[in-house]
Amino acid sequence: MSESSVCCNNCIINFRKYVNGDALKRKALALHQASGDSTSFTASDGWLQKFKKRHGISHRKITGCAQKVPEHANMLATVFYSDVKKAIDTYGK
């Protein structure tokens, strides 16, 4: 399993881990550079917005009030992990 797959897997296992947009953009740039792809890629705000929409990621404010994790969170995480793994397997080599 590649380092990026392990990273994504760890984020899914620790489902409540806070990840902001800048962290996602930095990871996307690192994955692109690691892939050896020679095409130009910019992790812009527009790219991030489309990425979050495509994968059903939304901004949630952490409050002192406990929020219930959606019942289908495990399924969403599994699908997301599968999609990321396919992308890494396809483009990350």
Biopython code that builds the backbone (N, CA, C, O; Angstrom):
import numpy as np
from Bio.PDB.StructureBuilder import StructureBuilder

atoms = [
    (1, "MET", "N", (0.859, -1.191, 0.000)),
    (1, "MET", "CA", (0.000, 0.000, 0.000)),
    (1, "MET", "C", (0.893, 1.238, 0.000)),
    (1, "MET", "O", (1.847, 1.313, 0.774)),
    (2, "SER", "N", (0.595, 2.196, -0.851)),
    (2, "SER", "CA", (1.428, 3.394, -0.956)),
    (2, "SER", "C", (1.253, 4.289, 0.266)),
    (2, "SER", "O", (0.291, 4.163, 1.024)),
    (3, "GLU", "N", (2.221, 5.206, 0.436)),
    (3, "GLU", "CA", (2.170, 6.131, 1.567)),
    (3, "GLU", "C", (0.902, 6.980, 1.540)),
    (3, "GLU", "O", (0.301, 7.242, 2.581)),
    (4, "SER", "N", (0.493, 7.411, 0.328)),
    (4, "SER", "CA", (-0.713, 8.237, 0.222)),
    (4, "SER", "C", (-1.962, 7.438, 0.570)),
    (4, "SER", "O", (-2.899, 7.979, 1.156)),
    (5, "SER", "N", (-1.985, 6.135, 0.211)),
    (5, "SER", "CA", (-3.121, 5.291, 0.565)),
    (5, "SER", "C", (-3.207, 5.128, 2.072)),
    (5, "SER", "O", (-4.292, 5.168, 2.653)),
    (6, "VAL", "N", (-2.044, 4.943, 2.702)),
    (6, "VAL", "CA", (-2.011, 4.797, 4.159)),
    (6, "VAL", "C", (-2.508, 6.073, 4.819)),
    (6, "VAL", "O", (-3.257, 6.020, 5.795)),
    (7, "CYS", "N", (-2.093, 7.222, 4.288)),
    (7, "CYS", "CA", (-2.524, 8.510, 4.839)),
    (7, "CYS", "C", (-4.038, 8.647, 4.752)),
    (7, "CYS", "O", (-4.686, 9.017, 5.732)),
    (8, "CYS", "N", (-4.605, 8.352, 3.587)),
    (8, "CYS", "CA", (-6.054, 8.440, 3.414)),
    (8, "CYS", "C", (-6.762, 7.457, 4.332)),
    (8, "CYS", "O", (-7.785, 7.787, 4.931)),
    (9, "ASN", "N", (-6.218, 6.251, 4.444)),
    (9, "ASN", "CA", (-6.807, 5.242, 5.306)),
    (9, "ASN", "C", (-6.802, 5.713, 6.758)),
    (9, "ASN", "O", (-7.786, 5.526, 7.474)),
    (10, "ASN", "N", (-5.702, 6.323, 7.196)),
    (10, "ASN", "CA", (-5.623, 6.819, 8.568)),
    (10, "ASN", "C", (-6.632, 7.930, 8.806)),
    (10, "ASN", "O", (-7.216, 8.011, 9.886)),
    (11, "CYS", "N", (-6.847, 8.792, 7.807)),
    (11, "CYS", "CA", (-7.844, 9.865, 7.946)),
    (11, "CYS", "C", (-9.248, 9.271, 8.087)),
    (11, "CYS", "O", (-10.074, 9.796, 8.833)),
    (12, "ILE", "N", (-9.513, 8.183, 7.372)),
    (12, "ILE", "CA", (-10.824, 7.554, 7.447)),
    (12, "ILE", "C", (-11.005, 6.845, 8.780)),
    (12, "ILE", "O", (-12.074, 6.918, 9.386)),
    (13, "ILE", "N", (-9.968, 6.162, 9.236)),
    (13, "ILE", "CA", (-10.053, 5.472, 10.532)),
    (13, "ILE", "C", (-10.300, 6.494, 11.635)),
    (13, "ILE", "O", (-11.116, 6.263, 12.527)),
    (14, "ASN", "N", (-9.600, 7.614, 11.576)),
    (14, "ASN", "CA", (-9.780, 8.692, 12.548)),
    (14, "ASN", "C", (-10.793, 9.678, 11.984)),
    (14, "ASN", "O", (-10.471, 10.848, 11.776)),
    (15, "PHE", "N", (-12.013, 9.214, 11.736)),
    (15, "PHE", "CA", (-13.030, 9.944, 10.982)),
    (15, "PHE", "C", (-13.287, 11.339, 11.515)),
    (15, "PHE", "O", (-13.672, 12.229, 10.756)),
    (16, "ARG", "N", (-13.084, 11.544, 12.800)),
    (16, "ARG", "CA", (-13.390, 12.846, 13.387)),
    (16, "ARG", "C", (-12.221, 13.817, 13.305)),
    (16, "ARG", "O", (-12.295, 14.918, 13.850)),
    (17, "LYS", "N", (-11.157, 13.431, 12.640)),
    (17, "LYS", "CA", (-9.980, 14.277, 12.533)),
    (17, "LYS", "C", (-10.310, 15.517, 11.707)),
    (17, "LYS", "O", (-10.943, 15.422, 10.655)),
    (18, "TYR", "N", (-9.880, 16.671, 12.189)),
    (18, "TYR", "CA", (-10.149, 17.935, 11.510)),
    (18, "TYR", "C", (-9.136, 18.153, 10.395)),
    (18, "TYR", "O", (-7.928, 18.116, 10.632)),
    (19, "VAL", "N", (-9.617, 18.375, 9.205)),
    (19, "VAL", "CA", (-8.770, 18.676, 8.055)),
    (19, "VAL", "C", (-9.336, 19.915, 7.380)),
    (19, "VAL", "O", (-10.514, 19.955, 7.027)),
    (20, "ASN", "N", (-8.490, 20.925, 7.202)),
    (20, "ASN", "CA", (-8.991, 22.138, 6.556)),
    (20, "ASN", "C", (-8.650, 22.148, 5.074)),
    (20, "ASN", "O", (-7.933, 21.274, 4.587)),
    (21, "GLY", "N", (-9.165, 23.134, 4.364)),
    (21, "GLY", "CA", (-8.979, 23.226, 2.926)),
    (21, "GLY", "C", (-7.523, 23.363, 2.524)),
    (21, "GLY", "O", (-7.095, 22.779, 1.529)),
    (22, "ASP", "N", (-6.753, 24.136, 3.296)),
    (22, "ASP", "CA", (-5.339, 24.305, 2.972)),
    (22, "ASP", "C", (-4.591, 22.977, 3.073)),
    (22, "ASP", "O", (-3.712, 22.696, 2.260)),
    (23, "ALA", "N", (-4.937, 22.163, 4.067)),
    (23, "ALA", "CA", (-4.297, 20.854, 4.218)),
    (23, "ALA", "C", (-4.641, 19.953, 3.033)),
    (23, "ALA", "O", (-3.777, 19.233, 2.532)),
    (24, "LEU", "N", (-5.895, 19.986, 2.582)),
    (24, "LEU", "CA", (-6.285, 19.189, 1.417)),
    (24, "LEU", "C", (-5.535, 19.636, 0.166)),
    (24, "LEU", "O", (-5.095, 18.804, -0.627)),
    (25, "LYS", "N", (-5.390, 20.949, -0.010)),
    (25, "LYS", "CA", (-4.687, 21.461, -1.183)),
    (25, "LYS", "C", (-3.205, 21.080, -1.138)),
    (25, "LYS", "O", (-2.628, 20.701, -2.157)),
    (26, "ARG", "N", (-2.585, 21.182, 0.057)),
    (26, "ARG", "CA", (-1.172, 20.794, 0.180)),
    (26, "ARG", "C", (-0.989, 19.311, -0.145)),
    (26, "ARG", "O", (-0.036, 18.939, -0.830)),
    (27, "LYS", "N", (-1.902, 18.460, 0.345)),
    (27, "LYS", "CA", (-1.794, 17.023, 0.087)),
    (27, "LYS", "C", (-1.999, 16.733, -1.400)),
    (27, "LYS", "O", (-1.307, 15.883, -1.960)),
    (28, "ALA", "N", (-2.934, 17.424, -2.043)),
    (28, "ALA", "CA", (-3.174, 17.222, -3.472)),
    (28, "ALA", "C", (-1.934, 17.589, -4.277)),
    (28, "ALA", "O", (-1.559, 16.871, -5.204)),
    (29, "LEU", "N", (-1.294, 18.706, -3.927)),
    (29, "LEU", "CA", (-0.073, 19.113, -4.623)),
    (29, "LEU", "C", (1.041, 18.091, -4.406)),
    (29, "LEU", "O", (1.771, 17.755, -5.339)),
    (30, "ALA", "N", (1.168, 17.601, -3.181)),
    (30, "ALA", "CA", (2.203, 16.604, -2.881)),
    (30, "ALA", "C", (1.948, 15.316, -3.659)),
    (30, "ALA", "O", (2.885, 14.730, -4.201)),
    (31, "LEU", "N", (0.697, 14.870, -3.721)),
    (31, "LEU", "CA", (0.367, 13.661, -4.475)),
    (31, "LEU", "C", (0.645, 13.850, -5.967)),
    (31, "LEU", "O", (1.133, 12.939, -6.634)),
    (32, "HIS", "N", (0.331, 15.036, -6.480)),
    (32, "HIS", "CA", (0.581, 15.308, -7.893)),
    (32, "HIS", "C", (2.088, 15.275, -8.187)),
    (32, "HIS", "O", (2.521, 14.689, -9.179)),
    (33, "GLN", "N", (2.871, 15.905, -7.321)),
    (33, "GLN", "CA", (4.322, 15.912, -7.513)),
    (33, "GLN", "C", (4.890, 14.505, -7.399)),
    (33, "GLN", "O", (5.769, 14.124, -8.172)),
    (34, "ALA", "N", (4.389, 13.728, -6.431)),
    (34, "ALA", "CA", (4.876, 12.357, -6.218)),
    (34, "ALA", "C", (4.502, 11.444, -7.381)),
    (34, "ALA", "O", (5.180, 10.448, -7.634)),
    (35, "SER", "N", (3.429, 11.781, -8.085)),
    (35, "SER", "CA", (2.977, 10.932, -9.181)),
    (35, "SER", "C", (3.913, 11.018, -10.387)),
    (35, "SER", "O", (3.905, 10.138, -11.248)),
    (36, "GLY", "N", (4.713, 12.073, -10.446)),
    (36, "GLY", "CA", (5.606, 12.249, -11.577)),
    (36, "GLY", "C", (4.905, 12.770, -12.818)),
    (36, "GLY", "O", (5.506, 12.831, -13.891)),
    (37, "ASP", "N", (3.649, 13.144, -12.686)),
    (37, "ASP", "CA", (2.878, 13.681, -13.810)),
    (37, "ASP", "C", (3.473, 15.026, -14.224)),
    (37, "ASP", "O", (3.683, 15.895, -13.377)),
    (38, "SER", "N", (3.742, 15.204, -15.495)),
    (38, "SER", "CA", (4.382, 16.430, -15.969)),
    (38, "SER", "C", (3.377, 17.535, -16.302)),
    (38, "SER", "O", (3.778, 18.648, -16.643)),
    (39, "THR", "N", (2.083, 17.240, -16.208)),
    (39, "THR", "CA", (1.090, 18.273, -16.516)),
    (39, "THR", "C", (1.019, 19.281, -15.374)),
    (39, "THR", "O", (1.357, 18.980, -14.229)),
    (40, "SER", "N", (0.574, 20.473, -15.716)),
    (40, "SER", "CA", (0.443, 21.544, -14.742)),
    (40, "SER", "C", (-0.775, 21.283, -13.851)),
    (40, "SER", "O", (-1.838, 20.901, -14.339)),
    (41, "PHE", "N", (-0.611, 21.490, -12.555)),
    (41, "PHE", "CA", (-1.729, 21.321, -11.621)),
    (41, "PHE", "C", (-1.626, 22.396, -10.561)),
    (41, "PHE", "O", (-0.568, 22.599, -9.965)),
    (42, "THR", "N", (-2.720, 23.074, -10.333)),
    (42, "THR", "CA", (-2.806, 24.072, -9.272)),
    (42, "THR", "C", (-3.985, 23.717, -8.391)),
    (42, "THR", "O", (-5.117, 23.616, -8.865)),
    (43, "ALA", "N", (-3.722, 23.528, -7.121)),
    (43, "ALA", "CA", (-4.798, 23.225, -6.178)),
    (43, "ALA", "C", (-5.432, 24.556, -5.759)),
    (43, "ALA", "O", (-5.203, 25.054, -4.656)),
    (44, "SER", "N", (-6.218, 25.103, -6.650)),
    (44, "SER", "CA", (-6.842, 26.410, -6.420)),
    (44, "SER", "C", (-8.081, 26.265, -5.540)),
    (44, "SER", "O", (-8.516, 25.155, -5.232)),
    (45, "ASP", "N", (-8.632, 27.395, -5.148)),
    (45, "ASP", "CA", (-9.869, 27.371, -4.371)),
    (45, "ASP", "C", (-10.998, 26.735, -5.179)),
    (45, "ASP", "O", (-11.829, 26.014, -4.628)),
    (46, "GLY", "N", (-11.026, 27.003, -6.490)),
    (46, "GLY", "CA", (-12.039, 26.397, -7.358)),
    (46, "GLY", "C", (-11.896, 24.890, -7.417)),
    (46, "GLY", "O", (-12.889, 24.165, -7.371)),
    (47, "TRP", "N", (-10.636, 24.405, -7.521)),
    (47, "TRP", "CA", (-10.389, 22.958, -7.523)),
    (47, "TRP", "C", (-10.887, 22.352, -6.215)),
    (47, "TRP", "O", (-11.549, 21.314, -6.217)),
    (48, "LEU", "N", (-10.562, 23.009, -5.090)),
    (48, "LEU", "CA", (-10.961, 22.492, -3.783)),
    (48, "LEU", "C", (-12.484, 22.429, -3.665)),
    (48, "LEU", "O", (-13.029, 21.441, -3.173)),
    (49, "GLN", "N", (-13.160, 23.470, -4.111)),
    (49, "GLN", "CA", (-14.627, 23.504, -4.045)),
    (49, "GLN", "C", (-15.228, 22.346, -4.847)),
    (49, "GLN", "O", (-16.140, 21.669, -4.371)),
    (50, "LYS", "N", (-14.722, 22.118, -6.056)),
    (50, "LYS", "CA", (-15.237, 21.027, -6.885)),
    (50, "LYS", "C", (-14.895, 19.662, -6.286)),
    (50, "LYS", "O", (-15.713, 18.743, -6.331)),
    (51, "PHE", "N", (-13.684, 19.527, -5.723)),
    (51, "PHE", "CA", (-13.275, 18.278, -5.088)),
    (51, "PHE", "C", (-14.201, 17.945, -3.919)),
    (51, "PHE", "O", (-14.656, 16.810, -3.777)),
    (52, "LYS", "N", (-14.473, 18.954, -3.084)),
    (52, "LYS", "CA", (-15.344, 18.732, -1.924)),
    (52, "LYS", "C", (-16.765, 18.378, -2.368)),
    (52, "LYS", "O", (-17.403, 17.513, -1.767)),
    (53, "LYS", "N", (-17.257, 19.032, -3.401)),
    (53, "LYS", "CA", (-18.600, 18.733, -3.900)),
    (53, "LYS", "C", (-18.660, 17.321, -4.470)),
    (53, "LYS", "O", (-19.606, 16.577, -4.207)),
    (54, "ARG", "N", (-17.640, 16.953, -5.256)),
    (54, "ARG", "CA", (-17.584, 15.638, -5.890)),
    (54, "ARG", "C", (-17.552, 14.511, -4.853)),
    (54, "ARG", "O", (-18.106, 13.437, -5.086)),
    (55, "HIS", "N", (-16.907, 14.755, -3.713)),
    (55, "HIS", "CA", (-16.751, 13.717, -2.698)),
    (55, "HIS", "C", (-17.661, 13.916, -1.479)),
    (55, "HIS", "O", (-17.519, 13.214, -0.479)),
    (56, "GLY", "N", (-18.594, 14.871, -1.561)),
    (56, "GLY", "CA", (-19.557, 15.064, -0.481)),
    (56, "GLY", "C", (-18.923, 15.546, 0.812)),
    (56, "GLY", "O", (-19.384, 15.203, 1.900)),
    (57, "ILE", "N", (-17.859, 16.345, 0.694)),
    (57, "ILE", "CA", (-17.175, 16.878, 1.872)),
    (57, "ILE", "C", (-17.738, 18.265, 2.145)),
    (57, "ILE", "O", (-17.845, 19.091, 1.238)),
    (58, "SER", "N", (-18.093, 18.513, 3.392)),
    (58, "SER", "CA", (-18.632, 19.824, 3.727)),
    (58, "SER", "C", (-17.891, 20.402, 4.929)),
    (58, "SER", "O", (-17.303, 19.678, 5.732)),
    (59, "HIS", "N", (-17.938, 21.707, 5.023)),
    (59, "HIS", "CA", (-17.307, 22.418, 6.129)),
    (59, "HIS", "C", (-18.241, 22.357, 7.340)),
    (59, "HIS", "O", (-19.406, 22.748, 7.262)),
    (60, "ARG", "N", (-17.725, 21.876, 8.421)),
    (60, "ARG", "CA", (-18.509, 21.824, 9.662)),
    (60, "ARG", "C", (-17.737, 22.526, 10.749)),
    (60, "ARG", "O", (-16.542, 22.287, 10.927)),
    (61, "LYS", "N", (-18.401, 23.379, 11.465)),
    (61, "LYS", "CA", (-17.774, 24.058, 12.588)),
    (61, "LYS", "C", (-17.829, 23.139, 13.802)),
    (61, "LYS", "O", (-18.882, 22.595, 14.136)),
    (62, "ILE", "N", (-16.687, 22.972, 14.457)),
    (62, "ILE", "CA", (-16.638, 22.153, 15.658)),
    (62, "ILE", "C", (-17.144, 23.009, 16.809)),
    (62, "ILE", "O", (-16.633, 24.101, 17.059)),
    (63, "THR", "N", (-18.141, 22.507, 17.497)),
    (63, "THR", "CA", (-18.729, 23.237, 18.618)),
    (63, "THR", "C", (-18.599, 22.405, 19.881)),
    (63, "THR", "O", (-18.177, 21.249, 19.840)),
    (64, "GLY", "N", (-18.967, 23.006, 20.998)),
    (64, "GLY", "CA", (-18.936, 22.288, 22.265)),
    (64, "GLY", "C", (-20.045, 21.249, 22.342)),
    (64, "GLY", "O", (-19.983, 20.322, 23.150)),
    (65, "CYS", "N", (-21.044, 21.407, 21.510)),
    (65, "CYS", "CA", (-22.159, 20.471, 21.481)),
    (65, "CYS", "C", (-21.781, 19.255, 20.655)),
    (65, "CYS", "O", (-21.260, 19.396, 19.549)),
    (66, "ALA", "N", (-22.031, 18.091, 21.163)),
    (66, "ALA", "CA", (-21.718, 16.877, 20.407)),
    (66, "ALA", "C", (-22.649, 16.766, 19.205)),
    (66, "ALA", "O", (-23.853, 16.997, 19.310)),
    (67, "GLN", "N", (-22.078, 16.415, 18.079)),
    (67, "GLN", "CA", (-22.874, 16.213, 16.880)),
    (67, "GLN", "C", (-22.844, 14.741, 16.535)),
    (67, "GLN", "O", (-21.800, 14.094, 16.621)),
    (68, "LYS", "N", (-23.979, 14.217, 16.148)),
    (68, "LYS", "CA", (-24.053, 12.813, 15.768)),
    (68, "LYS", "C", (-23.389, 12.610, 14.412)),
    (68, "LYS", "O", (-23.543, 13.417, 13.494)),
    (69, "VAL", "N", (-22.655, 11.524, 14.314)),
    (69, "VAL", "CA", (-22.083, 11.127, 13.030)),
    (69, "VAL", "C", (-23.218, 10.496, 12.230)),
    (69, "VAL", "O", (-23.947, 9.657, 12.758)),
    (70, "PRO", "N", (-23.380, 10.884, 10.968)),
    (70, "PRO", "CA", (-24.458, 10.295, 10.168)),
    (70, "PRO", "C", (-24.367, 8.770, 10.147)),
    (70, "PRO", "O", (-23.273, 8.207, 10.166)),
    (71, "GLU", "N", (-25.517, 8.112, 10.107)),
    (71, "GLU", "CA", (-25.556, 6.652, 10.128)),
    (71, "GLU", "C", (-24.789, 6.046, 8.960)),
    (71, "GLU", "O", (-24.224, 4.960, 9.088)),
    (72, "HIS", "N", (-24.765, 6.731, 7.835)),
    (72, "HIS", "CA", (-24.100, 6.195, 6.656)),
    (72, "HIS", "C", (-22.657, 6.701, 6.510)),
    (72, "HIS", "O", (-22.083, 6.622, 5.423)),
    (73, "ALA", "N", (-22.073, 7.217, 7.590)),
    (73, "ALA", "CA", (-20.712, 7.756, 7.530)),
    (73, "ALA", "C", (-19.692, 6.697, 7.139)),
    (73, "ALA", "O", (-18.780, 6.977, 6.360)),
    (74, "ASN", "N", (-19.833, 5.488, 7.666)),
    (74, "ASN", "CA", (-18.880, 4.424, 7.313)),
    (74, "ASN", "C", (-18.941, 4.111, 5.825)),
    (74, "ASN", "O", (-17.909, 3.906, 5.186)),
    (75, "MET", "N", (-20.148, 4.074, 5.275)),
    (75, "MET", "CA", (-20.307, 3.805, 3.850)),
    (75, "MET", "C", (-19.678, 4.934, 3.027)),
    (75, "MET", "O", (-18.989, 4.666, 2.043)),
    (76, "LEU", "N", (-19.907, 6.188, 3.417)),
    (76, "LEU", "CA", (-19.319, 7.334, 2.713)),
    (76, "LEU", "C", (-17.792, 7.270, 2.771)),
    (76, "LEU", "O", (-17.119, 7.515, 1.770)),
    (77, "ALA", "N", (-17.252, 6.942, 3.938)),
    (77, "ALA", "CA", (-15.798, 6.847, 4.091)),
    (77, "ALA", "C", (-15.236, 5.720, 3.235)),
    (77, "ALA", "O", (-14.177, 5.873, 2.626)),
    (78, "THR", "N", (-15.931, 4.599, 3.184)),
    (78, "THR", "CA", (-15.476, 3.460, 2.383)),
    (78, "THR", "C", (-15.471, 3.804, 0.900)),
    (78, "THR", "O", (-14.516, 3.488, 0.190)),
    (79, "VAL", "N", (-16.525, 4.447, 0.435)),
    (79, "VAL", "CA", (-16.611, 4.842, -0.973)),
    (79, "VAL", "C", (-15.522, 5.859, -1.299)),
    (79, "VAL", "O", (-14.856, 5.758, -2.329)),
    (80, "PHE", "N", (-15.345, 6.842, -0.413)),
    (80, "PHE", "CA", (-14.314, 7.861, -0.620)),
    (80, "PHE", "C", (-12.932, 7.203, -0.683)),
    (80, "PHE", "O", (-12.140, 7.511, -1.574)),
    (81, "TYR", "N", (-12.642, 6.303, 0.253)),
    (81, "TYR", "CA", (-11.347, 5.608, 0.277)),
    (81, "TYR", "C", (-11.142, 4.835, -1.026)),
    (81, "TYR", "O", (-10.057, 4.862, -1.606)),
    (82, "SER", "N", (-12.174, 4.158, -1.472)),
    (82, "SER", "CA", (-12.087, 3.383, -2.702)),
    (82, "SER", "C", (-11.788, 4.285, -3.900)),
    (82, "SER", "O", (-10.953, 3.952, -4.740)),
    (83, "ASP", "N", (-12.474, 5.427, -3.974)),
    (83, "ASP", "CA", (-12.252, 6.373, -5.079)),
    (83, "ASP", "C", (-10.832, 6.937, -5.051)),
    (83, "ASP", "O", (-10.178, 7.046, -6.087)),
    (84, "VAL", "N", (-10.365, 7.294, -3.855)),
    (84, "VAL", "CA", (-9.016, 7.845, -3.732)),
    (84, "VAL", "C", (-7.983, 6.783, -4.092)),
    (84, "VAL", "O", (-7.013, 7.075, -4.790)),
    (85, "LYS", "N", (-8.183, 5.557, -3.623)),
    (85, "LYS", "CA", (-7.249, 4.468, -3.922)),
    (85, "LYS", "C", (-7.192, 4.211, -5.429)),
    (85, "LYS", "O", (-6.111, 4.013, -5.984)),
    (86, "LYS", "N", (-8.355, 4.213, -6.094)),
    (86, "LYS", "CA", (-8.373, 4.026, -7.556)),
    (86, "LYS", "C", (-7.599, 5.135, -8.255)),
    (86, "LYS", "O", (-6.831, 4.876, -9.182)),
    (87, "ALA", "N", (-7.801, 6.373, -7.807)),
    (87, "ALA", "CA", (-7.108, 7.508, -8.417)),
    (87, "ALA", "C", (-5.602, 7.398, -8.194)),
    (87, "ALA", "O", (-4.815, 7.676, -9.099)),
    (88, "ILE", "N", (-5.206, 6.995, -6.996)),
    (88, "ILE", "CA", (-3.778, 6.850, -6.700)),
    (88, "ILE", "C", (-3.192, 5.713, -7.535)),
    (88, "ILE", "O", (-2.105, 5.846, -8.097)),
    (89, "ASP", "N", (-3.912, 4.601, -7.614)),
    (89, "ASP", "CA", (-3.436, 3.461, -8.407)),
    (89, "ASP", "C", (-3.329, 3.825, -9.886)),
    (89, "ASP", "O", (-2.416, 3.374, -10.577)),
    (90, "THR", "N", (-4.272, 4.646, -10.371)),
    (90, "THR", "CA", (-4.297, 5.008, -11.787)),
    (90, "THR", "C", (-3.268, 6.103, -12.109)),
    (90, "THR", "O", (-2.517, 5.986, -13.078)),
    (91, "TYR", "N", (-3.238, 7.156, -11.302)),
    (91, "TYR", "CA", (-2.432, 8.311, -11.643)),
    (91, "TYR", "C", (-1.178, 8.465, -10.787)),
    (91, "TYR", "O", (-0.303, 9.270, -11.108)),
    (92, "GLY", "N", (-1.086, 7.707, -9.711)),
    (92, "GLY", "CA", (0.015, 7.907, -8.764)),
    (92, "GLY", "C", (1.278, 7.147, -9.089)),
    (92, "GLY", "O", (2.238, 7.194, -8.320)),
    (93, "LYS", "N", (1.302, 6.456, -10.195)),
    (93, "LYS", "CA", (2.494, 5.662, -10.513)),
    (93, "LYS", "C", (3.365, 6.378, -11.505)),
    (93, "LYS", "O", (4.413, 5.862, -11.892)),
]
sb = StructureBuilder()
sb.init_structure("model")
sb.init_model(0)
sb.init_chain("A")
sb.init_seg("    ")
for serial, (resi, resn, name, xyz) in enumerate(atoms, 1):
    if name == "N":
        sb.init_residue(resn, " ", resi, " ")
    sb.init_atom(name, np.array(xyz, "f"), 0.0, 1.0, " ", f" {name:<3s}", serial, name[0])
structure = sb.get_structure()
